Amino acid sequence: MQTRTRFMALVFTLVVLLVGTSSVFAQVQLVDVQPESCVICHSEAGAAHQASYDELYQDGVISITDLAYKYSAPDTHVVTFKMTKDGAPLNAKDVESVGIYFVPYTGTSFESTGRQTLKGTLTYDGAGVSTSTITSSDAAYASNLGNVDGLIVVYGRDETVGRLPARIYQNKYPFAALLKTGAGVDYVSAANNDGCEKCHTVPYLKHSYIYGQVDGDPTTDMYTCKTCHLDNGEGGHFEWQLLVDDPVLAAAYLAGEAELTPEQVAQYAYTTSLMNDVHMSHAMEFPYPQSMANCVTCHEGKLDLILADDKFRVETCKSCHPVTGSEEHGTAELALATILPPAIHGAMDLGTTDCASCHSEGGFASLFSDIHTGYDTMIYAAADLKYSDAIVVTIDDASVADNKITIRFSAVEVTDLAGIDVADIVPTVMVGMYGWDTKDYIIGPHERLVDDNGDGTIDRNDQRTLEYAVGSEHPRFTTVSAGGGSWEVVADLSAWADLIADNTVKRVEVGVIPTLKDASGATLALDAPSRTFDLAANAFADDFYSPIVKVTDGCENCHGALATNYHSPDRGGNIVVCRMCHITKSGGSHLEMQSRSIDSYVHAIHSGQAFDIGDVNFADPVAAMHYDHHIEFPYPTHGIQNCESCHIEGTNEVPDQSKSLPGMLSASDSPLEGWDRNIGDVPAYITGPGSRACGACHRAEMINDDEAGELISFNQHTKQGGYLIEGGDDSTSILGEVIDYIMALFN
């Protein structure tokens, strides 16, 4: 270790001599720039994060078998079952939480009349069998439930380690078992357990411990949920509908400062059916990361069940749509009052109207399946066909000469689509210049770095550096040919010839954003391809960038298609293309104390950090309520440490700083008013890859909790293990010097 330390000190001295001390920055602050040492203490931090998550929600560790029911007249009910943990007998009394319920089934619905708890006195025979005995004089217990059509459900959890907002229990060992009674239950859910698992835990666990599917049997989808989500129960989460109908009242109601009138209770009354509870919570309470019209996410293969004529009723509509909405708060456009105008529908009573009287086969109005296809038409051409699968854009060839790179790319229609022609694609070409051997851009295509207008300044009137909409005017791009779904474009890199000559830039990333609109003018969700090109070899280097993020079975599990709900849908399928704008050289414009770099941005967003708090008036109860809701929403897999929900296994460790550039963190933002915040003014900082990427989650948590002391300590920790340099008035220049200095250590 001493030898290594002496070597690094020698390297540091040599670099200082090479760089010189001509600038004030070099004289004053270069001594504060040391390579990050995070990996010394945190070499397996990513694996530890994932391991801590993998301890949660372990399927099948606690198992229940031999579930049985016995009735002894006149009023005694006995439930017996075997419980094991890792195969060893387990006493149910030693488990943290056990629920035992009977729920009756009418042949079409699960209802509250006759629903009973069967958890009574628990006993254990010492050999693996637990018994619950309940005796009650209540009339509901005066008959043999074994003769009633329904379910006996045993469920629970053990070793709860924490609780998240939104009714989430983080536990290690969930369990469940089912017993059909009477003639049995032939219920088939219109939803799929697999759909829930796209965003949530695997296995899917409502509230993190109630199984959506028991013993891996798809015929049991949502059975356990039906124990509580009764089809005739009285719903109590009026705040869900208030949030989209009357946010002012919602804020007062949630604060305990207002009560609903009987008329309002009647207006917002709903049953606790699984449809209502799931639709309302996802459409109104949670920031659902895709369109609610994308029914296929949860109902794949069953759209005919949910879009049948008999499902076109006001209850179904109200489960997703506001009733009146709020013009002021932007929720009126899709409100029932807007989409069901009296001029067409008359003075309709939403409580009694039968939509199917007009909207059905033989009726004169549109069918439910005509109004709602069941999928987001921005993403899907049909229920089982995404546009990104039907239309594929590829970068076919490239060559470089005299610092000009010629790029050829094309689009093909793999599946014929009516009214769609790949020749109508309007592509945007981007060329990002990698710095040294890193995966980050020293010249980002989306930056503005050249004074194209000759006015002595670089501002928004200048062109994006290396971003070109084909067919437009751009000083560094030329279109050679464009037609029939094939394009040839030349990008001039001469402005950075010195960086290419001295090997600062060895490779570039060529990306294409394919913008294609349908007949209605809506942009379709297509994948944006990219390829890495080696300038010296004059050839593609497709093995240079090893993916670290899962898109198809990661990002798109929750988002449906990348960028559809937060950018434009023509930039999907490829995180490398995202990174062409989200570079390390800029601070997070919407996220305080974060980098624009994709790692910092995504980590902070998924940790619940809110955008643009400087625009939030915390004196406004509605604004304050929405902010609180935002920062309290848990990551949908019910644990932010589940790195592999996005990352390819093993790629979530401390970044290799020889492969990633230093970056910029934005300064703190200042709330408009109404919040006496503990976190004060924090300047823009220049810091290393570990602090930027790994630190994003930690900073977000401290920002959300307004933990000023912890934030200061964390920043000091990253400074001691690396560098944290104030950006000052010329942060761009300082960042450039830090990049040059740090990368000189590795090249």
LUMPA-642926 format. One line per 8 residues: number of its first residue (from 1); their letters; for each residue x, y, z of C-alpha. Coordinates in steps of 0.1 Angstrom, whole numbers, plus 2048, in hexadecimal, padded with zeros to 3 digits. Last residue first. Layout:
BEGIN
NUM = A = X Y Z  ...
//
This chain:
BEGIN
747 = NFLAMIYD = 7D5 850 737  7C8 848 75A  7D7 865 76F  7D3 87D 751  7AE 876 754  7AD 886 776  7BF 8A6 76B  7AD 8AB 74A
739 = IVEGLIST = 78B 8A6 75A  794 8BD 777  79F 8D8 75F  77F 8D5 74A  76A 8D6 76A  77B 8F6 774  774 905 752  750 8FC 753
731 = SDDGGEIL = 74C 907 777  756 92B 770  743 93E 78A  74A 925 7A6  74A 900 79F  753 8F6 7C2  76A 8D7 7C2  760 8B7 7D2
723 = YGGQKTHQ = 77C 89D 7CF  783 879 7D7  77F 866 7F7  781 884 80D  76A 898 7F6  751 87B 7F5  750 87B 81B  74D 8A1 81D
715 = NFSILEGA = 72F 89F 806  720 884 81C  726 898 83B  716 8B7 82D  6F8 8A3 821  6F5 892 843  6F4 8B3 854  6DB 8C3 83C
707 = EDDNIMEA = 6C2 8A6 83E  6A5 8B4 82B  696 891 829  691 894 803  6B4 8A3 800  6C4 888 815  6B3 86D 801  6BD 87D 7E0
699 = RHCAGCAR = 6E1 881 7EC  6E3 85C 7F3  6D4 851 7D2  6EA 869 7BE  70A 860 7D2  70E 840 7BF  70F 852 79E  71F 874 7A4
691 = SGPGTIYA = 734 86B 7C3  741 84C 7B1  747 85E 790  75B 87B 7A0  752 89E 7AA  74E 8C2 79E  736 8D5 7B4  71B 8EF 7B0
683 = PVDGINRD = 716 902 7D0  6FF 8F8 7ED  6EA 913 7FC  6D7 907 81A  6C9 8E5 823  6B3 8EB 842  696 8F8 82F  67D 911 83D
675 = WGELPSDS = 663 909 823  647 920 819  658 932 7FD  667 92E 7DA  67C 911 7E3  6A1 917 7DD  6B5 8FF 7C7  6D7 8F0 7D0
667 = ASLMGPLS = 6F3 8F2 7B8  6F7 8D9 79B  710 8BD 79D  72A 8BC 781  73E 89E 776  75F 88B 775  761 874 758  75B 84E 758
659 = KSQDPVEN = 771 831 74C  790 839 761  779 841 77E  76C 81D 77E  74A 822 78D  742 813 7AF  72D 7F4 7A9  70C 7F1 797
651 = TGEIHCSE = 717 7DD 779  718 7BB 78A  6F6 7AF 77E  6E8 7C5 762  6D9 7E3 772  6B5 7EF 772  6A3 7D8 78B  6C6 7CC 793
643 = CNQIGHTP = 6CC 7EA 7AA  6B1 7DE 7C2  6BF 7F6 7DD  6A1 80D 7D6  68B 7F4 7E8  666 7EF 7E2  669 7E4 7BE  654 803 7B7
635 = YPFEIHHD = 66D 81C 7C5  65B 82B 7E2  646 84A 7DE  64E 862 7FB  661 87D 7E7  644 881 7CF  628 881 7E9  639 89C 7FD
627 = YHMAAVPD = 63E 8B1 7DE  619 8AC 7D4  60E 8B7 7F6  624 8D6 7F7  617 8E1 7D5  5F3 8DC 7E0  5F9 8ED 802  607 90C 7F1
619 = AFNVDGID = 621 91B 809  639 901 7FA  63A 914 7DA  64E 8FD 7C4  661 90C 7A7  682 90B 7B9  67A 8E6 7C0  682 8DF 79C
611 = FAQGSHIA = 67E 8BA 79A  678 8A3 7B8  68F 888 7C6  67D 867 7C9  69A 84F 7C9  691 845 7A6  696 869 79B  6B8 86C 7AD
603 = HVYSDISR = 6C5 84B 79E  6BA 855 77C  6CA 877 77C  6EB 86C 78C  6F0 850 774  6E4 863 756  6FC 87F 75B  6E9 8A0 761
595 = SQMELHSG = 6FA 8A0 783  6E9 8A4 7A4  6E8 8BF 7BF  6C7 8CC 7B3  6B3 8B8 799  6A3 8CB 77C  6C4 8D8 76C  6D8 8BB 779
587 = GSKTIHCM = 6FC 8C9 776  70D 8C6 755  72E 8B6 74A  724 892 754  70E 88E 735  6E9 887 733  6E5 891 70F  6F8 875 6FE
579 = RCVVINGG = 6F1 860 71D  6CD 85A 712  6DB 84C 6F2  6F0 834 706  6D1 82B 71A  6C2 81B 6FB  69F 80F 6F4  68D 830 6F1
571 = RDPSHYNT = 694 852 6E1  676 856 6CB  65E 857 6E8  664 87B 6F1  66E 884 714  65E 87C 736  641 864 730  64C 853 710
563 = ALAGHCNE = 671 855 718  678 830 718  65B 818 70F  643 807 726  652 81B 743  650 801 75E  65E 7E2 74E  66D 7F8 733
555 = CGDTVKVI = 689 803 74A  694 7E0 753  68A 7C3 73D  68D 7D5 71C  6A6 7EF 729  6BE 7DE 73F  6DB 7F4 749  701 7EE 74B
547 = PSYFDDAF = 707 7EA 726  72B 7E4 71C  737 800 706  755 7F8 6F1  748 7D7 6E2  738 7E8 6C4  758 7F8 6BA  74E 804 697
539 = ANAALDFT = 76A 80A 67F  782 825 674  79C 815 68B  7A8 838 696  785 846 699  775 829 6AB  74F 82A 6A7  736 821 6C2
531 = RSPADLAL = 713 819 6B7  6F1 828 6BE  6CD 81F 6B8  6AE 832 6C4  691 81B 6C9  66F 827 6BD  651 833 6D1  63B 845 6B9
523 = TAGSADKL = 637 86B 6B7  612 875 6B5  608 88A 696  5E6 879 692  5F2 866 673  60F 858 685  630 869 68C  654 85C 689
515 = TPIVGVEV = 672 86B 699  690 855 697  6AB 860 6B0  6CC 854 6A2  6EC 84F 6B6  711 84E 6AC  729 84B 6CA  74C 857 6C4
507 = RKVTNDAI = 76D 847 6CB  791 852 6D1  78C 874 6DF  7A8 880 6F6  7BE 86E 6DE  7D4 88C 6D7  7C9 88F 6B3  7A4 88A 6BB
499 = LDAWASLD = 7A4 8A5 6D5  7B7 8BC 6BD  79E 8B5 6A1  782 8C1 6B7  773 8DC 6A0  77A 8C3 683  75F 8AB 68F  749 8B0 66F
491 = AVVEWSGG = 72B 898 66E  721 88A 64D  6FF 87A 648  6F1 85E 633  6CD 853 637  6B7 836 62D  691 832 633  687 839 60F
483 = GASVTTFR = 69A 85A 60E  6B6 86E 61C  6D8 874 60C  6F8 887 613  6EB 89B 630  705 8B2 63E  70E 8BA 662  725 8D1 674
475 = PHESGVAY = 716 8F3 66B  6F2 8E7 66F  6D4 8EF 659  6B7 8D6 65C  6B0 8B8 646  6BC 89E 65F  6B7 8AC 682  6DB 8B0 68E
467 = ELTRQDNR = 6EC 8AD 6B0  711 8B2 6B2  716 8D4 6C3  6F2 8DE 6C7  6EF 8FD 6B2  6F3 921 6BF  6D5 937 6C8  6D4 927 6EB
459 = DITGDGND = 6F5 937 6F4  71A 937 6EC  727 95B 6EA  73D 96F 6D2  721 977 6BA  72E 95F 69F  70D 94D 69C  71C 92A 69E
451 = DVLREHPG = 72F 931 6BE  737 90D 6C6  732 8F9 6E6  70C 8F4 6E9  708 8D2 6F8  6F0 8B8 6EB  70C 8A4 6D9  721 8A2 6F8
443 = IIYDKTDW = 746 8A9 6F3  75A 899 710  740 87D 70F  740 862 728  747 83C 724  76C 842 72B  78A 839 716  795 85E 710
435 = GYMGVMVT = 776 874 70E  75B 865 6F8  74E 87C 6DC  728 87B 6D8  71A 87C 6B5  6F4 881 6B2  6DE 87D 693  6BA 887 694
427 = PVIDAVDI = 6A3 873 67E  682 87E 66D  671 85D 665  658 860 648  66C 847 633  664 82D 64E  640 82D 642  622 828 659
419 = GALDTVEV = 5FE 829 64D  5F8 804 652  615 7F2 663  629 7D6 653  63F 7C5 66C  665 7C8 669  661 7EB 65B  685 7F5 653
411 = ASFRITIK = 69A 814 65C  6BC 81E 650  6DD 82D 65A  6FD 839 64A  715 850 65C  733 862 64C  74C 86F 665  760 88E 65E
403 = NDAVSADD = 781 892 670  795 891 64F  786 86F 648  76E 859 65C  758 83C 653  736 830 65F  71E 814 656  6FC 805 65F
395 = ITVVIADS = 6ED 818 67C  6CC 806 680  6A8 811 683  68E 7F6 68A  669 7FA 686  651 7DE 691  663 7D7 6B1  665 7FB 6BC
387 = YKLDAAAY = 641 800 6B1  637 7E7 6CB  622 7C9 6C1  60C 7B3 6D8  5F0 7CB 6DF  5F4 7DC 6BD  609 7F8 6AF  615 7FE 6D2
379 = IMTDYGTH = 62A 81A 6E2  618 83A 6D9  5F7 827 6D6  5FA 81F 6FB  5E7 7FE 6FF  5C5 7F2 709  5B4 7FF 6E9  59E 816 6FD
371 = IDSFLSAF = 584 829 6E9  57E 80D 6D0  580 7F1 6EB  565 803 6FF  54F 802 6E0  545 822 6CE  521 82D 6CE  502 822 6BB
363 = GGESHCSA = 4FC 802 6CE  4FA 7DF 6BE  51B 7D5 6CF  51F 7EC 6EC  523 811 6F5  500 81E 6F6  4EF 80A 711  512 7FF 71B
355 = CDTTGLDM = 518 820 72C  4FE 819 747  4FB 839 75B  4F2 835 77F  50D 846 794  51B 85C 778  4F9 86C 774  4FA 87A 751
347 = AGHIAPPL = 4EB 89C 749  4EF 897 723  509 881 714  513 895 6F5  50E 8B9 6FF  513 8AD 723  538 8A7 71C  545 884 724
339 = ITALALEA = 56B 88A 71E  56C 8AA 732  556 8A1 750  566 87F 750  588 890 756  5A3 88A 73C  5AA 8AF 736  5A1 8BB 759
331 = TGHEESGT = 5C0 8AF 76C  5D7 8CD 765  5D8 8DC 788  5C5 8FC 780  5AD 8EA 768  5A4 8D1 784  593 8B0 77D  56E 8AA 77D
323 = VPHCSKCT = 56B 885 780  590 87C 77E  596 85D 768  5A6 83C 772  58D 82A 789  572 842 77E  570 833 75C  56C 80F 769
315 = EVRFKDDA = 551 81A 782  540 82D 766  53A 80E 751  54A 7FF 732  554 7DE 742  535 7CD 734  540 7D5 711  560 7C2 714
307 = LILDLKGE = 580 7D6 718  58D 7C6 737  587 7A2 72D  592 7A6 709  5B2 7B6 715  5BC 796 726  5DC 78B 714  5EF 7A7 726
299 = HCTVCNAM = 5DA 7B6 741  5F4 7C7 757  60A 7D8 73D  5EF 7D3 722  5DA 7EF 733  5F1 80A 724  5D6 824 727  5E4 82C 74A
291 = SQPYPFEM = 601 83B 737  624 833 745  638 83A 765  61B 83B 77D  622 858 795  60D 848 7B0  5ED 856 7BF  5D5 85D 7A1
283 = AHSMHVDN = 5DA 844 785  5ED 829 799  5D9 82C 7B9  5B8 82F 7A6  5BE 812 78F  5CA 7FA 7AA  5B0 802 7C3  593 804 7AA
275 = MLSTTYAY = 59C 7E5 797  5A4 7D1 7B7  581 7D8 7C2  57F 7EE 7E1  55F 7FF 7D7  55C 824 7CF  54C 843 7DE  55A 863 7D0
267 = QAVQEPTL = 53A 874 7C8  527 866 7E6  543 871 7FD  542 893 7ED  51C 896 7F3  520 88B 817  539 8A7 81B  55E 89E 81D
259 = EAEGALYA = 572 8AA 83B  58D 8C4 83B  5AD 8CD 84F  5B8 8A9 855  5D8 8B0 840  5CC 896 827  5AB 8A7 823  5BB 8CA 820
251 = AALVPDDV = 5D2 8BE 805  5B7 8AB 7F3  59F 8C9 7F5  5B9 8DE 7E2  5C1 8C1 7CB  59C 8BF 7BF  596 8A5 7A4  5B8 895 79F
243 = LLQWEFHG = 5C4 892 7C3  5A0 890 7CF  59C 86F 7BD  5B8 85F 7D1  5B0 872 7F0  58F 85F 7F3  5A3 841 7FE  587 831 812
235 = GEGNDLHC = 577 818 7FB  558 806 807  559 7E1 800  544 7D1 7E5  55E 7C1 7CE  575 7BA 7EC  59A 7C3 7EB  5A2 7B3 80C
227 = TKCTYMDT = 5A2 78E 805  5A2 796 7E0  5C7 79D 7E1  5CE 778 7E9  5BC 76E 7CA  5CE 787 7B4  5DC 76D 79C  5D3 74A 7A8
219 = TPDGDVQG = 5D0 739 786  5F3 744 77F  601 72C 799  623 737 7A5  61C 72A 7C8  603 746 7CE  601 764 7B6  5FC 788 7C0
211 = YIYSHKLY = 60B 780 7E2  605 797 7FF  627 7A1 80F  635 7C0 7FE  615 7D5 802  60A 7C0 7E4  625 7A6 7DE  630 79D 7BA
203 = PVTHCKEC = 64A 782 7BC  65E 794 7B0  658 7B7 7BE  648 7D3 7AA  64B 7E2 787  649 7C5 76F  63D 7AE 78B  61B 7BE 78A
195 = GDNNAASV = 617 7B3 766  622 790 76E  606 78D 788  5EE 792 76B  5CE 7A6 76C  5AC 79B 760  5AB 782 77D  59A 761 778
187 = YDVGAGTK = 582 757 793  577 732 793  575 72E 7B9  56C 70E 7C9  54C 6FB 7CE  54E 701 7F3  571 70C 7FE  591 714 7EC
179 = LLAAFPYK = 5B0 714 801  5CD 72C 7FB  5F0 731 809  606 74F 80E  629 759 81A  640 777 81C  663 774 82B  67C 791 82B
171 = NQYIRAPL = 666 7AF 831  663 7D2 825  640 7DC 82D  631 7F5 814  611 809 81C  618 827 805  637 831 819  652 818 820
163 = RGVTEDRG = 654 801 83F  673 7F0 84C  683 7CE 855  665 7B8 857  671 796 862  653 780 859  635 785 843  611 77B 83F
155 = YVVILGDV = 5F8 767 82C  5DE 74C 832  5BF 74E 81B  59F 73A 81D  58D 73F 7FD  568 73E 7F2  54A 72A 7EA  539 722 80B
147 = NGLNSAYA = 538 6FE 818  55A 700 829  54D 71F 83A  538 709 851  51F 71F 862  51B 733 882  539 749 87D  526 766 86D
139 = ADSSTITS = 50D 764 889  528 770 8A2  52A 758 8BF  54F 753 8B7  568 737 8BA  589 73A 8A8  5A4 720 8A5  5C4 724 892
131 = TSVGAGDY = 5DA 705 890  5FF 702 887  60D 6E0 87C  633 6DC 87B  63A 6C1 894  638 6D6 8B4  612 6D5 8B4  60E 6FA 8B1
123 = TLTGKLTQ = 5F1 710 8BD  5E3 731 8B1  5C4 73F 8C0  5AF 751 8A7  5B6 75A 883  598 751 86E  58F 774 865  56E 776 854
115 = RGTSEFST = 55E 781 833  53A 776 833  52D 796 823  54C 7A8 816  54B 79C 7F3  561 78A 7DA  551 78B 7B7  542 778 79A
107 = GTYPVFYI = 53A 755 7A8  530 764 7C9  551 75E 7DA  555 75F 800  574 76B 812  583 757 82F  5A1 766 840  5C1 75C 852
99 = GVSEVDKA = 5DC 777 857  5FE 770 866  618 78A 870  639 786 882  63D 760 881  644 74E 8A1  61F 746 8A7  61F 734 885
91 = NLPAGDKT = 637 71B 893  650 711 879  65B 6EE 86D  67C 6EE 858  67B 6EF 832  68B 711 82F  670 71E 846  652 707 849
83 = MKFTVVHT = 62D 70B 851  614 6EF 851  5F0 6F8 852  5D1 6F6 867  5B2 70C 868  597 705 882  575 716 884  55E 713 8A2
75 = DPASYKYA = 53B 720 8A3  520 705 8A6  52C 6EE 89B  550 6E5 894  55E 6F0 872  57E 6E4 864  596 6F5 84B  5B7 6E9 83B
67 = LDTISIVG = 5D7 6F7 82E  5EF 6DA 828  60C 6F1 81E  61A 713 828  63D 71E 81E  655 737 82D  674 738 817  65D 736 7F8
59 = DQYLEDYS = 664 759 7EA  67C 770 7FB  66D 793 7FC  68C 7A3 80B  6AE 795 80E  6B4 79C 7EA  6B2 7C1 7F2  6CF 7BF 80A
51 = AQHAAGAE = 6E2 7AA 7F1  6DC 7C4 7D6  6EB 7E0 7EA  708 7C9 7F5  70F 7C0 7D1  710 7E5 7C8  726 7ED 7E6  73F 7D3 7DC
43 = SHCIVCSE = 75E 7E9 7DA  751 802 7F3  76F 807 809  78B 808 7F0  774 80F 7D3  76B 831 7E0  78F 83D 7DC  787 859 7C4
35 = PQVDVLQV = 7A5 868 7B3  7B2 887 7C4  7A9 8AB 7BB  7AF 8C1 7D9  7D2 8CA 7CE  7C3 8D6 7AE  7B1 8F1 7C2  7C7 910 7C7
27 = QAFVSSTG = 7E3 912 7AE  7D1 8FD 793  7B1 911 797  7C4 932 795  7D1 927 774  7F6 925 76A  7FF 909 782  80B 8EF 76A
19 = VLLVVLTF = 7F9 8D1 75C  81A 8BE 757  828 8C7 779  808 8BF 78A  806 89E 777  829 895 783  821 89D 7A7  801 888 7A6
11 = VLAMFRTR = 813 86B 796  82E 86D 7B1  813 86D 7CC  802 850 7BB  823 83C 7BB  82A 845 7E0  807 839 7E9  80B 818 7D5
3 = TQM = 82C 811 7E6  81D 818 808  800 800 800
//
